[in-house]
Amino acid sequence: MLLSQLQSGDKCSVTELTADSILKQKMITMGILPGVEIEIVKFAPLGDPIEIKMNNANLSLRKQEADQILVSKIDTAKTNS
């Protein structure tokens, strides 16, 4: 699943970065790495950019950047039980 396909409040774990080498290096520098957990905070009114929270920091990504991040959605119902 792509990061851009999630909804506000969803949590996920990064599985793979599919971006080209320059964008991939930018993401790695920001701390977006496989295994990192991300929460979708909100989408801008027109859907771009997307505000995410990870490692106690909020970041904004363009939708085209979020389309390059493959994730696994975390079922919060299981983690809150």
Residue, then its C-alpha position, 0 to 999 in steps of 0.5 A: m500500500l502507498l503512504s498516500q492511500l492512507q487516511s488521517g489518523d492511520k498508522c503504518s510501518v514503512t516497508e520500502l522506498t521506491a523513489d529514485s536515488i536523489l529522492k530516496q536519499k532525501m527520505i533517508t536523511m529525514g529518517i524515513l526508513p524501512g521499519v519506521e512507524i508513521e502516523i498520518v496527521k492530516f492532508a491539506p485541503l486539496g490533498d497535497p501536502i500530507e502531514i505525517k508524524m514519526n519519531n516525535a517530529n512532524l513532516s510534510l510530504r508532497k503526494q508524489e513523494a508519499d507515492q514512493i513510500l510503500v507501507s503496511k497499515i498498523d491495525t490500531a484496534k489490535t495495538n490498543s487491546 
